[in-house]
Amino acid sequence: MITAIVFVNAEVARIPEVAEEIAAIDGVSEVYSVTGQVDLIALVRVRQHEDVANVVADRINKVPGVTDTETHIAFRTHSRHDLEAAFSLGLD
């Protein structure tokens, strides 16, 4: 599974609508409204690198109100939540 973190800037008046439209795209698992240099952060989880291009270039960038995106591909996942879940398997 490939994870891409997509920073999204949007027209200020359309941020909520842009977030909802992006969240509805297949391959987008979560969209966060954030503070800082970007308006939204979308997590894209897909099987192949070509799918990242399909989701970001062909879908997210074409949502009305999106003004700019910056995509980062994750190499590894380091998550305490994932480790705790793995070690708790079968403990019920």
N, C-alpha and C positions, 0 to 999 in steps of 0.2 A: 504494500500500500504506500502510495506517495502522498505526502502532506505538503501543501503549499500554504503559506501565510500571505494573504493579499491585503496590502494597505490600499484603502480606497478613499479618494477625496470626491466630494459631491457638492452640488449646489446646495447651499445652506437650507433653503426653504423646502428641499426635497429629501433631506437625509432620512426621515422615517420611512418614506415610500421606497427610496432606493434600498434601504436595508431589507425591507420586506420582499422586494423583488429579487434581490440577490439571494436571500435565504431560501427562496422557492426554486432556485436553480439546482438541477441534479448535479451532485458532486460537491455541493456546498453543505458542510455539516453545521456550521455556526456562523453567525454574524454578530459582532460586538460594536456597539456605539462607544467611542472612546474619546478621551481628552488628548491633547497634544497636537502633533503636526498633521495627523490624518483624522478623518471623520469616522471611518469604519474599518474594522479588521474582519476579514472573512477567512475562515479555515476551509480549505478545499482538500478533500480526500478522494483520490482516484487511483486506479490500478496502473496506468501507464503515463509516461511523460507527455505523450500526444494529447491525453485527456486533459492535462493541465492547460495546454494551449486552447483546447476546445472550450473549456469552462471559462478561462480568463479572457482570452482574446475574442472569442466568438460570442460569449454570453455576458459576462460581467461588464466588459468595456462598452457594450451596446445598450446597457440599461439607461433609459433616459434620466439625466441628472448626474451621471458619473462623469467627472471631469478629468480624473487621473488615477492610475493604479501603479503599484509597485509590488512585484511578486518575489517572494523568498521561498526557496525549496528547502525543506527540512532534511538534514542528513540522518540524525538520530533523535530518538525521543528519550528524554530524561524526566520521569514523572514519578513522584512519590505515590500519587494516587494509583498508578498502574502497578507499582511494586506491591503496595498494600493489597490490592485486589488479587494479585497472583499468589501471594503468600496466604491469603485467607481462603483459598479454594478448598472445599471439603471440610471446613471447620463448623458447618451448621449442625 
